[in-house]
Amino acid sequence: MIRLLAVLAAFAAALTAQPPELGQGWLAEFNLAARQLTSLAEATPAEKFGWRPAEGVRSIGEVYMHIALGNYWLLERAGVTLGAGAPKLTPDLERQVTEKPEVIRWLKESIKAVKTNYPKADLEKKVQFFGQETTSGGVFLRILVHNHEHMGQSVAYARMNGIAPPWSKKGGE
């Protein structure tokens, strides 16, 4: 009986330790993913940003740049006009920006662009995406999925380098 009570107490504690954003809608889920991505990038030592698991595979820094560039590219596909201050996206940018502070700046600014534009977006607006008609909301969903896809990759890379995601530590998310 005592063992059962201990298991139930641990389960209850785990439930209350979950991030409040879970299940609270698109923007809340994006905010959670953004916070986790940013905290993992910041927890990764600068000298590891060039590490890659194999030749021809993105490095740690390239994964974060890929996420950032993907955020901007997908915003444009969703019909968002980024304006005159938007970064100029080029095919080699993912490999050109390599220093940790600069990579994190790109990541944070792309996240801010998504957070700023999502609430203003007409999610039912018809747009073309990879040759198909969809909605702006469908492309925003792709942004969230893309961020999570590469967060999984980033977690694997971090663990391979002995780095625990900050939210997985005791008291984390």
Order of alpha helices (4+ residues) and beta strands (2+ residues): alpha-alpha-alpha-alpha-alpha-beta-beta-alpha
